[in-house]
Amino acid sequence: MNNEASTKYSINPLLKKRWSPRAFSEKPVEKEKLQRMFEAARWSPSASNEQPWAFILGEKGDETYNNIMSTLVEFNQIWSQFVPVLIVSCAKKDVVKGDGENLNRMYDLGQAVAHLTFQAAAEGLYVHQMTGFDAEKANSLFQVPENFEAISVIAIGYIGNPTILHPNLEKMEYAERVRKPLQEFIYSGEFGKDSGLF
């Protein structure tokens, strides 16, 4: 199925293609593709090169996958049962270089996941990110250290047939993709002032 973004300006074709489906094929994801996706995440930028990310990988049928699934809210469990790969993303709370809290950890983890997502698109895969999960349960199940925290769950796989979904979810797969106009979030001079770029 094709759900490419209708962009006002030309962007990389992989970014046009990227979206977050709920209909996934149960086809396993090849080990080499997972390796390349994590390599892409590894090379994402981070403040002071702290690299404050960690990932817990579950593949359908293993205990890690089942444990990740058990942390998801019911709505996400309904569609993600078909997904071949589930990952918990975690962020390191403290800094290595100096003392104190790493206030950049969410930003940096987000960049790592964005790099992973871009590589997934290059591999013909799709990613759906979720915060609809019990982070405390994930921290406990996976014995996440005190100085780390579970932030999101990432579903990865090949696109599936939307007819496998509940009818309400199936409709969502075909819905038009929308984004705010650029003028609504690109400013100059002061917040809210038109940049004149568009």
Steps between C-alpha positions, in 0.01 A plus 500: 500500500620848418440785744770746392495852638368772272774759554504864398875487434717217373652284776693173510279221359558287810357778718197527271448125528542486879180470701373312805270218394317263731462224243821297506595175332613222733800442270815499717748784464839385380784516753716703259232767468467529878878529527506786248214681675677488835823608332314804366375577852854457633629774271237760582619822666470564873593782737864466607495162321333350809300250289241461778293231328442130551263260327338174610427282197218249484419279202166327460495173690769582756451589866621858456237561231225357721612714793504814286153414370375468859599861572293645214160659558214291363451717189862443396488129583208455259694602188857423603433127542606459136824700527817286473729731701431705814767716662504696824701819470669626816679820596785544746404755765845613612805625314832319474700821449443679828228471760127542483199430285527472123240755393564412134422130527152507345617714209799275439299178528248648257779567251628143535151363434459739204823363348379145563168589334669648194715189458191282544338686209811436290462130582136490386376485859251707698518631856220594738604668825286480813492663839179313583672252730577451869853635535529399866404143416758498220767635736419220744464213249830579330689601815578840350767666721393791723689749284307397186130522417275337243363769266317335211424178317588470132324258264695401187404284205379472145174661395198274538151480359267744683218242487668315789405791727177581680279701256553823698878459481483397135339836416788680670748332262332665201449842661667796334825600667494860621754741640482860618590764240865609526395858584349370825833396650782681315553848645752782481576793729272373773284201572186509287634756252487391135845413368413602145665180376181339371 
